């Protein structure tokens, strides 16, 4: 019976032994150096909704965090003087219309008298001129009234774009001046804005991949734009990333930024065996003998989509390794 079982056990062990002896290579590659900075979540466009009319803010229709569409009513400003001026113009129009009616009646009687030869053509021309003058005055008053109605309509404060209300610095009942901000609207999408020390300006490249830490997850974005003006010793850059949390604007997010590269030796993680707090790798020598070496490991990196581990000491690169050898 033992003789029958032995070949079966050998057949099962050979694949495992072959897998354990799979050769691997210690490779010297360029590894990016990362700098941890904080970015702020900002909107691409931030436009104030301003009032075009000075007066009293009689109503405010939105609050911070509300979503608005372009052209939506945000608030209403009223100027009591406009109502008084409109009343004055309406009274003037009523008076001019009455004078025009009287002048047209005089002109009609003058035409009848001229037909009977009682009055002169000069008198009739004067009556026609008076009618034309009243018509012109009524047209001017109507134009003034249209201007006042337009100024009154400008009391409606509208959203300049679709987005989120970031700030409402005034309240209903406040007195506002023309051009004063009623609400700050953010829209056009969200991005991360970074302020990087200027010593790293030369190594920043548009389109570079950026690692963003959001809670327990790490997302990858890309460097969309680098601004040429340096502010307070820092370079301003924008990072675009999908799935960015849009609940809070100006929230700080930890970002890992590539600021250079260094040469390092990397190995697959399965080549490492840990015992008693030390890390070992098995190296195949020139004579084909397997020798274990103690290594000091660094950070985990990803090379061509494969997870690797950086070796700080113990290997120089080019060694042939054996996985799973203990």
C-alpha positions as CSV (number, residue, x, y, z in Angstrom):
1,X,0.0,0.0,0.0
2,X,2.7,2.6,0.8
3,X,4.3,2.0,-2.6
4,X,1.1,2.8,-4.3
5,X,0.6,6.1,-2.4
6,X,4.2,7.4,-2.8
7,X,3.9,8.1,-6.6
8,X,0.6,9.9,-6.0
9,X,2.1,12.2,-3.3
10,X,5.0,13.0,-5.6
11,X,2.7,13.9,-8.4
12,X,0.8,16.3,-6.1
13,X,4.0,17.9,-4.7
14,X,5.8,18.5,-8.0
15,X,3.6,21.4,-9.1
16,X,3.8,23.1,-5.7
17,X,7.6,22.7,-5.7
18,X,7.8,24.1,-9.2
19,X,5.6,27.1,-8.2
20,X,7.8,27.7,-5.1
21,X,10.9,27.8,-7.2
22,X,9.5,30.3,-9.8
23,X,12.4,32.7,-10.6
24,X,12.0,36.4,-10.3
25,X,14.2,39.4,-10.8
26,X,15.3,42.3,-8.6
27,X,14.9,45.3,-10.9
28,X,16.4,48.8,-10.7
29,X,13.8,51.3,-11.8
30,X,12.9,55.0,-11.5
31,X,10.5,55.5,-8.6
32,X,8.5,58.8,-8.3
33,X,9.1,60.9,-5.2
34,X,5.8,62.1,-3.6
35,X,5.2,65.1,-1.6
36,X,2.1,65.3,0.7
37,X,0.2,68.6,0.4
38,X,-3.3,69.7,1.1
39,X,-5.7,70.8,-1.7
40,X,-8.9,72.7,-1.4
41,X,-12.1,71.6,-3.1
42,X,-13.3,74.6,-5.2
43,X,-15.8,75.3,-7.9
44,X,-14.5,76.1,-11.4
45,X,-16.6,79.2,-11.6
46,X,-17.5,81.5,-8.7
47,X,-19.6,84.4,-9.8
48,X,-21.4,86.9,-7.5
49,X,-25.0,87.7,-8.2
50,X,-25.1,91.5,-7.9
51,X,-28.0,93.9,-7.7
52,X,-28.3,96.5,-10.5
53,X,-30.6,98.7,-8.4
54,X,-29.9,100.5,-5.1
55,X,-32.6,100.3,-2.5
56,X,-34.0,98.0,0.1
57,X,-33.7,94.2,-0.2
58,X,-37.3,93.2,0.3
59,X,-36.9,89.5,-0.2
60,X,-34.2,86.8,-0.5
61,X,-35.2,83.6,-2.1
62,X,-32.2,81.4,-1.5
63,X,-29.8,80.3,1.3
64,X,-26.4,78.8,1.5
65,X,-26.2,75.3,0.0
66,X,-29.2,75.8,-2.3
67,X,-29.0,74.7,-5.9
68,X,-30.1,77.4,-8.4
69,X,-30.5,77.5,-12.2
70,X,-29.2,80.2,-14.5
71,X,-31.7,83.1,-14.5
72,X,-33.5,82.0,-11.3
73,X,-34.8,84.8,-9.0
74,X,-32.5,85.1,-6.0
75,X,-33.8,88.3,-4.4
76,X,-35.8,91.5,-5.0
77,X,-34.6,95.0,-4.4
78,X,-37.1,97.9,-4.2
79,X,-36.6,101.6,-4.5
80,X,-39.5,103.7,-3.2
81,X,-38.5,106.7,-5.3
82,X,-39.1,104.8,-8.5
83,X,-42.8,104.3,-7.5
84,X,-43.1,108.0,-6.8
85,X,-41.5,108.9,-10.1
86,X,-43.8,106.6,-11.9
87,X,-46.8,108.2,-10.3
88,X,-45.5,111.6,-11.4
89,X,-45.1,110.5,-15.0
90,X,-48.5,108.9,-15.0
91,X,-50.0,112.2,-13.8
92,X,-48.1,114.1,-16.5
93,X,-49.3,111.7,-19.1
94,X,-52.9,112.2,-18.0
95,X,-52.5,116.0,-18.2
96,X,-50.8,115.8,-21.6
97,X,-53.5,113.5,-22.9
98,X,-56.2,115.9,-21.8
99,X,-54.4,118.8,-23.5
100,X,-54.0,116.7,-26.7
101,X,-57.7,115.9,-26.7
102,X,-58.5,119.6,-26.4
103,X,-56.0,120.5,-29.1
104,X,-57.4,117.9,-31.5
105,X,-60.9,119.3,-30.8
106,X,-59.7,122.8,-31.6
107,X,-58.0,121.6,-34.8
108,X,-61.3,119.9,-35.9
109,X,-63.3,123.1,-35.3
110,X,-60.6,125.1,-37.2
111,X,-60.8,122.9,-40.2
112,X,-64.6,123.4,-40.3
113,X,-64.2,127.1,-40.0
114,X,-61.6,127.2,-42.7
115,X,-64.0,125.4,-45.1
116,X,-66.6,128.2,-44.4
117,X,-63.9,130.9,-44.8
118,X,-64.2,132.1,-41.2
119,X,-60.7,131.4,-40.1
120,X,-57.3,131.6,-41.8
121,X,-54.9,128.8,-42.9
122,X,-52.2,130.3,-40.6
123,X,-54.4,129.8,-37.6
124,X,-55.1,126.2,-38.7
125,X,-51.3,125.5,-39.0
126,X,-50.8,126.8,-35.5
127,X,-53.4,124.3,-34.2
128,X,-51.8,121.4,-36.1
129,X,-48.4,122.4,-34.6
130,X,-49.9,122.4,-31.1
131,X,-51.3,118.9,-31.6
132,X,-47.9,117.7,-32.8
133,X,-46.2,119.2,-29.7
134,X,-48.6,117.5,-27.3
135,X,-48.0,114.2,-29.1
136,X,-44.3,114.6,-28.9
137,X,-44.5,115.4,-25.2
138,X,-46.6,112.3,-24.6
139,X,-44.1,110.2,-26.5
140,X,-41.3,111.6,-24.3
141,X,-43.2,110.9,-21.1
142,X,-43.9,107.4,-22.2
143,X,-40.2,106.9,-22.9
144,X,-39.4,108.2,-19.4
145,X,-42.0,105.8,-18.0
146,X,-40.4,102.9,-19.9
147,X,-37.0,103.8,-18.4
148,X,-38.5,103.8,-14.9
149,X,-40.2,100.5,-15.4
150,X,-36.9,99.0,-16.6
151,X,-35.1,100.3,-13.5
152,X,-37.8,98.8,-11.4
153,X,-37.4,95.5,-13.2
154,X,-33.7,95.6,-12.5
155,X,-34.6,95.2,-8.8
156,X,-34.9,91.4,-9.5
157,X,-31.5,89.8,-8.7
158,X,-31.0,86.7,-11.0
159,X,-28.6,83.8,-10.8
160,X,-25.7,84.4,-13.3
161,X,-25.1,80.6,-13.7
162,X,-26.4,77.2,-12.6
163,X,-24.7,75.9,-9.5
164,X,-24.7,76.0,-5.7
165,X,-25.2,79.1,-3.4
166,X,-21.9,79.4,-1.5
167,X,-22.6,82.6,0.5
168,X,-25.4,85.0,1.1
169,X,-23.8,88.0,2.8
170,X,-27.0,90.1,3.2
171,X,-30.4,89.6,4.8
172,X,-33.9,90.8,3.9
173,X,-34.5,94.4,4.9
174,X,-30.9,95.5,4.3
175,X,-30.1,98.6,2.3
176,X,-28.0,97.8,-0.7
177,X,-26.1,99.8,-3.3
178,X,-25.9,99.1,-7.1
179,X,-23.3,96.5,-7.8
180,X,-23.4,95.0,-4.2
181,X,-23.2,91.2,-3.9
182,X,-26.5,89.5,-2.9
183,X,-25.2,85.9,-3.2
184,X,-22.1,84.0,-4.4
185,X,-22.8,81.3,-6.9
186,X,-20.4,78.4,-7.6
187,X,-20.8,76.2,-10.6
188,X,-19.1,74.6,-13.6
189,X,-18.0,71.6,-11.7
190,X,-15.5,71.0,-8.9
191,X,-11.7,70.6,-8.8
192,X,-8.8,70.6,-6.3
193,X,-6.7,73.7,-6.0
194,X,-3.1,73.2,-4.7
195,X,-0.5,75.6,-3.4
196,X,2.9,73.9,-3.9
197,X,6.2,75.4,-2.6
198,X,7.9,77.2,-5.5
199,X,11.0,75.0,-5.2
200,X,9.0,72.2,-6.8
201,X,7.7,74.4,-9.7
202,X,10.3,73.0,-12.2
203,X,9.2,69.4,-11.8
204,X,5.4,70.0,-12.1
205,X,4.0,68.9,-15.4
206,X,0.4,69.3,-16.7
207,X,-1.3,65.9,-17.1
208,X,0.7,64.2,-14.4
209,X,-1.1,61.7,-12.2
210,X,-2.0,62.8,-8.7
211,X,-3.0,60.6,-5.8
212,X,-5.8,62.0,-3.7
213,X,-6.8,60.6,-0.3
214,X,-10.5,60.9,0.5
215,X,-11.3,59.1,3.8
216,X,-10.2,55.5,3.5
217,X,-10.0,55.6,-0.3
218,X,-7.3,56.8,-2.7
219,X,-8.4,58.3,-6.0
220,X,-6.2,59.3,-9.0
221,X,-6.6,62.6,-10.7
222,X,-4.4,64.6,-13.1
223,X,-2.8,67.9,-13.0
224,X,-5.0,70.0,-15.3
225,X,-3.4,73.5,-15.0
226,X,-0.4,75.2,-13.5
227,X,-0.7,79.0,-13.1
228,X,2.4,81.0,-14.0
229,X,2.1,83.5,-11.2
230,X,3.7,82.5,-7.9
231,X,1.8,83.8,-4.8
232,X,3.5,84.0,-1.4
233,X,6.2,81.6,-2.5
234,X,3.8,79.0,-3.8
235,X,2.7,77.7,-7.2
236,X,-1.0,77.4,-7.7
237,X,-2.2,74.3,-9.6
238,X,-5.6,72.7,-10.4
239,X,-6.3,69.0,-10.2
240,X,-9.3,67.4,-11.9
241,X,-10.6,64.2,-10.3
242,X,-13.8,62.2,-10.8
243,X,-16.1,61.4,-8.0
244,X,-14.9,64.3,-5.9
245,X,-17.0,65.0,-2.7
246,X,-19.1,68.1,-3.5
247,X,-20.8,68.5,-0.1
248,X,-18.4,71.1,1.2
249,X,-16.6,73.8,-0.8
250,X,-13.1,74.8,0.4
251,X,-12.7,71.4,2.3
252,X,-9.1,70.3,2.6
253,X,-8.0,67.0,1.0
254,X,-4.7,65.3,1.4
255,X,-2.9,65.0,-2.0
256,X,0.3,63.2,-2.9
257,X,2.1,65.2,-5.6
258,X,5.0,63.8,-7.8
259,X,7.9,66.2,-7.4
260,X,10.7,64.1,-8.9
261,X,12.0,60.6,-9.2
262,X,14.8,58.4,-7.7
263,X,16.4,55.2,-8.7
264,X,15.5,52.2,-6.5
265,X,15.6,48.4,-6.5
266,X,12.1,46.8,-6.5
267,X,11.1,43.2,-6.1
268,X,7.7,41.4,-6.1
269,X,6.1,41.1,-2.7
270,X,5.8,37.3,-3.0
271,X,9.7,37.1,-3.0
272,X,9.8,38.3,0.7
273,X,9.7,35.9,3.7
274,X,9.4,37.4,7.2
275,X,10.7,35.7,10.3
276,X,11.3,37.0,13.8
277,X,10.8,40.6,12.7
278,X,13.3,40.3,9.8
279,X,12.7,40.2,6.1
280,X,14.5,37.7,3.8
281,X,14.7,37.0,0.1
282,X,16.2,33.9,-1.6
283,X,18.8,34.7,-4.2
284,X,20.1,32.2,-6.7
285,X,23.9,32.4,-7.0
286,X,26.0,31.9,-10.1
287,X,26.6,28.3,-9.0
288,X,22.8,27.7,-8.9
289,X,22.7,27.5,-5.1
290,X,20.0,29.3,-3.2
291,X,21.1,31.8,-0.6
292,X,19.0,33.8,1.8
293,X,19.7,37.5,2.3
294,X,18.3,39.9,4.9
295,X,16.8,43.0,3.3
296,X,15.4,46.3,4.5
297,X,12.2,47.1,2.7
298,X,10.7,50.5,1.9
299,X,7.4,51.5,0.5
300,X,5.1,49.6,-1.8
301,X,5.1,50.9,-5.3
302,X,3.3,49.9,-8.5
303,X,5.4,49.3,-11.6
304,X,3.5,48.7,-14.9
305,X,0.4,47.9,-12.9
306,X,2.1,45.2,-10.8
307,X,2.5,45.7,-7.0
308,X,6.2,45.8,-6.0
309,X,8.2,46.6,-2.8
310,X,11.2,48.9,-2.7
311,X,14.4,47.4,-1.2
312,X,16.5,49.9,0.7
313,X,19.4,47.6,1.4
314,X,20.4,44.0,0.8
315,X,20.1,43.9,-3.0
316,X,21.8,46.0,-5.7
317,X,19.5,45.0,-8.6
318,X,19.8,42.2,-11.2
319,X,19.7,39.3,-8.8
320,X,17.6,36.3,-9.5
321,X,15.1,35.5,-6.8
322,X,13.0,32.5,-5.9
323,X,9.5,32.9,-4.5
324,X,8.2,31.0,-1.6
325,X,11.6,29.5,-0.6
326,X,11.9,29.1,3.1
